[in-house]
Amino acid sequence: MKTKTPSLTEMGVLNPEQIIGYVTVHVAEDMDVLKINYRRPKNSFLPKRRRYEFKRISKPMPGSELRGEQAIRYEISPILARAISELDAILADNKQTSATKQSLQQELTALNAEVAERIAHLTKMIETLD
């Protein structure tokens, strides 16, 4: 299942299927940084990590008793919030795919064991006929 990523596309992320993780950092009172890690193909010129900065939205505190810097609160950027939810969806899809891969590998191992056992049984039956 392919996850739709309009916010990431707006930010310039062209290969969301290559994303392997992300980190958000609150670097200043009014600034957040999003770092996205990629798994790139061999010999790719594209970076393995990209960094995006987002200004926080300033809003006045409720109540008129506070003045100056104390009267302002900062909230996360809506674009960053949407990007984080899209990244979480992408990583959840990747995790589900790897779980499916692991279950298929286990099934293949069990099938190989059954076939080897059946071949050994048939070989033994053929030897008894001689």
C-alpha positions as CSV (number, residue, x, y, z in Angstrom):
1,M,0.0,0.0,0.0
2,K,1.5,3.3,-1.1
3,T,1.0,6.2,1.4
4,K,0.1,9.6,0.0
5,T,2.5,12.3,1.0
6,P,1.3,15.8,-0.2
7,S,3.2,17.6,2.6
8,L,6.4,15.8,2.0
9,T,6.1,16.4,-1.8
10,E,5.5,20.1,-1.0
11,M,8.8,20.1,1.0
12,G,10.6,18.5,-2.0
13,V,10.8,14.9,-0.9
14,L,10.7,13.0,-4.2
15,N,11.4,9.4,-3.0
16,P,9.4,8.7,0.1
17,E,9.9,4.9,-0.3
18,Q,13.6,5.4,0.5
19,I,13.0,7.0,3.9
20,I,14.2,4.8,6.8
21,G,13.8,7.3,9.7
22,Y,13.5,10.8,10.9
23,V,14.4,13.0,13.9
24,T,12.8,16.2,15.0
25,V,14.8,18.7,17.1
26,H,13.5,21.8,18.9
27,V,16.6,24.0,18.4
28,A,15.3,27.4,19.5
29,E,12.2,28.8,21.1
30,D,10.7,29.5,17.7
31,M,12.4,26.9,15.5
32,D,12.1,23.2,14.8
33,V,14.4,21.1,12.6
34,L,13.3,17.9,10.8
35,K,16.1,15.5,9.7
36,I,15.0,12.7,7.3
37,N,17.3,9.7,6.7
38,Y,17.3,7.8,3.4
39,R,18.5,4.4,2.2
40,R,19.9,5.4,-1.2
41,P,20.9,3.0,-4.0
42,K,24.6,2.3,-4.4
43,N,26.5,5.1,-6.3
44,S,23.7,7.6,-5.8
45,F,24.6,11.2,-5.7
46,L,21.6,12.1,-3.5
47,P,22.2,12.8,0.2
48,K,21.5,10.2,2.8
49,R,20.1,12.9,5.2
50,R,18.2,16.0,4.5
51,R,17.4,18.8,6.9
52,Y,14.4,21.1,7.0
53,E,13.8,24.1,9.3
54,F,10.3,25.2,10.4
55,K,9.4,28.4,12.2
56,R,7.0,27.9,15.1
57,I,3.8,29.9,15.2
58,S,3.6,32.5,17.9
59,K,0.3,33.0,19.7
60,P,-0.6,35.3,22.7
61,M,-1.1,33.6,26.0
62,P,-4.6,33.7,27.4
63,G,-5.1,36.4,30.0
64,S,-3.8,39.9,30.1
65,E,-1.6,39.7,33.2
66,L,1.5,38.6,31.3
67,R,3.6,41.1,29.3
68,G,6.5,40.9,26.9
69,E,8.2,37.6,26.1
70,Q,6.2,35.7,28.7
71,A,2.9,36.6,26.9
72,I,3.8,34.6,23.8
73,R,3.6,30.8,23.3
74,Y,5.0,29.0,20.3
75,E,3.2,26.1,18.6
76,I,4.5,23.6,16.1
77,S,4.2,24.5,12.4
78,P,1.1,22.8,10.8
79,I,3.3,21.7,7.8
80,L,5.7,20.0,10.2
81,A,2.8,18.3,12.0
82,R,1.4,16.9,8.7
83,A,4.9,15.9,7.5
84,I,5.5,13.9,10.8
85,S,2.2,12.1,10.4
86,E,3.0,11.2,6.8
87,L,6.5,10.0,7.9
88,D,4.9,7.8,10.6
89,A,2.6,6.3,8.0
90,I,5.5,5.6,5.6
91,L,7.6,4.0,8.3
92,A,4.6,1.9,9.5
93,D,4.1,0.7,5.9
94,N,7.8,-0.2,5.7
95,K,7.6,-2.1,9.0
96,Q,4.6,-4.1,7.7
97,T,6.4,-5.0,4.5
98,S,9.4,-6.2,6.4
99,A,7.2,-8.3,8.7
100,T,5.6,-9.9,5.6
101,K,9.1,-10.5,4.2
102,Q,10.1,-12.3,7.4
103,S,7.0,-14.4,7.4
104,L,7.6,-15.4,3.8
105,Q,11.2,-16.4,4.6
106,Q,10.0,-18.6,7.5
107,E,7.4,-20.2,5.2
108,L,10.1,-20.9,2.6
109,T,12.4,-22.5,5.2
110,A,9.5,-24.8,6.4
111,L,8.7,-25.7,2.8
112,N,12.4,-26.6,2.1
113,A,12.4,-28.8,5.2
114,E,9.3,-30.6,4.1
115,V,10.5,-31.2,0.5
116,A,13.9,-32.4,1.8
117,E,12.1,-34.8,4.1
118,R,9.9,-36.1,1.3
119,I,12.9,-36.6,-1.0
120,A,14.7,-38.6,1.6
121,H,11.6,-40.7,2.2
122,L,11.2,-41.4,-1.6
123,T,14.9,-42.2,-1.9
124,K,14.7,-44.7,1.0
125,M,11.6,-46.4,-0.7
126,I,13.5,-46.7,-4.0
127,E,16.5,-48.3,-2.3
128,T,14.2,-50.9,-0.6
129,L,12.8,-52.0,-4.0
130,D,16.1,-53.2,-5.4
